[in-house]
Amino acid sequence: MSTSYKCPRCQAPLLTPHQECPRCSGSSLNIGKTTRLYSAHKPRNITDSQFAFDSSLQQKFAPKNLTSPMLNIFRNNQFIKKIELGNFSQKIIGRSPEVDITLSLETVSKRHSMLFYKDGQIYIKDLGSRNGTSVNAQRLSEGEERALNSGDIIRISQFYLSIHFPPPPSPQANQTQAPSITIAELNSPQYAHLSPKQKEAILRLHNMNLPNPVDGEINTLVALEKADAKLKSKFQEAGRTIRQMLKPIPEAEGNARFAMIFKPLLLEEEGVGGDFYSVLKIQPNKIAIALGDVAGHGLSASYIMPICLTTIKMTSKLVSSPAELLENVNEQVGASTERGKFVTVFFGILDVENGHFEYSSAGHPPPIVFNRRKKISPWLLEGKGPGCGILRGNARYQNYSVQLEPGDRLIFYTDGVIEAAKKVNLNQQKDFVLSVQKILEKYNGKNFDEIVFEIGEKLDEIQAAEEEYGEERLKEALRLSSNLPLKESLNKIMADIQNFMERHNLQDDITLIGVDWH
């Protein structure tokens, strides 16, 4: 009798138990006569042999004729891909599709670790990840910076990253070329007048087998550094300009009261985050509420966000429905950006006299409603649609509506709220160790496969991904704070999020907008 396999997440049919689902990256695993479901992102067991790195692979896939640093990425002793790092200042590694190097596995944190240049050398730093980062089998402490050498092995969960640097330039017959220079020499008093960026540029020239710069060429490096500083200044200016577009929201209009919390991941001097909002009066009795989140931060957000805000503010008074406005935003984002760039947007129009709320959603988390008088459980507004920019000019959006009642409190939010995460706590780790001890005692060294399987199941419970704040906690925080004034309620919810994260750093922007209907 044939056995059918299904993805545990989306129930799509799979050909084999180990096949990665083409729809959502899940997989199933058939055990005996029953089918046990697993996520493709979770390890089945924790034996050293399962995740030990075969050092012969490093030599087998060693890159040749390098002109810039390169990463070879392996998983389960299989070569996955190579990534040419090129010239960079920093690269974030993590599970999120928004980072520079994405490792798609739930035991990898969204922003797990970072490669960066410092004093002309490449370093790696763990960003407070859940499962840690190791270099040559030595685990980094949180925030520790470790200098890397060519051939070093970086371990992140089940992934092994082998880093390779270009070889030093071979001696040239041309006597006008300066001898090769080392990091130690660059740190000597002879080069004390150079800034770290100038030293970095010298090493990059060195890595590309180009002559080391002489005094005249150092002037060029100084000019390049000034240009880099100017670019950074422009980027900061873009951040300030966009923040100026994010106007304060009104405290009250008609029968509605408004409040907001906005916590960007990046400081103003660091550039632009991904969240944006607008609460705009478009008619004497109507308020347009928009909340969006650009996929990614920094440069991509710096040009997508103004497109969205400008389109929303210019067309809010002209469109016949929220769905039509989202179609306009989708068209503008699609026409102005490369494929792969998108933004989630929620847009609604509230009649502040009668409480009628018409809205549409482009892939954005649904608002939560709670009536403070009836004390009925909080519920989510229905609504769905593709993010703006995903389907380019072909996207169509649906209009929804709801009639607000006196006492209703609405909470609009971005995914940074429900995806705020914390690490596995120490008690869970202790429970896991005790469970493993009991399993070993139970089998007394026999039935090795069953031992491995039970340990794998127990590990799945511990490594079931970062524990996220989620919609249910947000609903409960809204319910518990419903007796407070609106602004105090938002502050209470934000404090609950921070308490849940146990002092871990934010990994995304957080925006909360509250509306009370009287």
RAVEN-V866528 format. One line per field, one symbol per residue. ss: DSSP state (h for helix, s for strand, l for the rest). phi: phi as a letter, one per 40 degrees, with the letter a starting at -180 (. if undefined). psi: psi as a letter, one per 30 degrees, with the letter a starting at -180 (. if undefined). A space follows every 10 residues. Layout:
BEGIN
ss: ???
phi: ???
psi: ???
END
This chain:
BEGIN
ss: llllssllll llssllllll llllllssss sllsssssll lllllllhhh hllllhhhhh llllllllls sssssllsss ssssllllls ssssllllll ssllllllll llssssssll ssssssllll lllssllssl llllssslll llssssllss ssssllllll llllllllll llhhhhllhh hllllhhhhh hhhhhhhlll llllhhhhhh hhhhhhhhhh hhhhhhhhhh hhhhhlllll lssllsssss sssllllhhh llllssssss sssllsssss ssssllllhh hhhhhhhhhh hhhhhlllll lhhhhhhhhh hhhhhhllll llssssssss sllllsssss sslllllsss slllllllss lllllllsll lhhhllllls sssllllsss ssslhhhhll sslllhhhhh hhhhhhhhhh hhhllllhhh hhhhhhhhhh hhllllsslh hhhhhhhhhh lllllhhhhh hhhhhhhhhh hlllllllls sssssssl
phi: .cbcbbcccb gccbcbcccc cccbgcabbc bfcbbccbcc cbccabcdcc bccccccccc bccbfcbada bbbbaffbcc abbccgcaca bcbacccccc bcbcaccccd bcaacacafg bcbbbccgcc bgbbbfgbcc ccgcbbcbbd gcbbbbfccb bcbbbccccc dbcccccccc bbccccccdd bccccdcccc ccccdcccfb ccccdccccc cccccccccc cccccccccc cccccccdcc caafcbbbaa bbbccccdcc hbcbcaaabb cbadbbbcbb aaacchbgcc ccbcdccccc ccccbdcbcc adcccccccd cccccbbccg caacabbabb cccbgcbbaa bbgcdccbba ccccfcddbc cciaicdchc cfcccbbbcb aaccbdgcbb bcabcccccd bbcccccccc dccccccccc cccfgbfdcc cdcccccccd ccbcgdcccg ccccdccccc bcccddcccc cccccccccc cfgcccbacb bbbbbbbb
psi: klkkkkkfef gkkkelffkk kfeggllljk jbfljkklkf gkkelgkefe gkkjffeeee gkllhkflkk kkklkhhkke lkjkfaklel kkkafkffle jkjikfgkle jelkklkkhg lklkkkhhle glkkjhgjkk lkfkkkkklk fkkkkjbgkk jjkklkllkl kkfjffklll kleeefglfe gffkleeeee eeeeeefghl kkkaeefeee eeeeeeeeee eeeeeeeeee eefffilkll fkjbgkkkll kjjkekleff bkafkllkjk jflegkkkkk kljkjlabee effeeeeeee eeeffefflf leeeeeeeee eeeeffllkf klkkkkklkk jgefgkjkll kigkkklkkk jfefgkkklk klkllkkkfe gbgfkklkkl lkjklkfkkk jkllffefgk lllkleeeee eeeeeeeeee eefhflieee eeeeeeeeee eehhlkjlel eeeeeeeeef gfflleeeee eeeeeeeeee fhgllkgllk kkkkkkk.
END
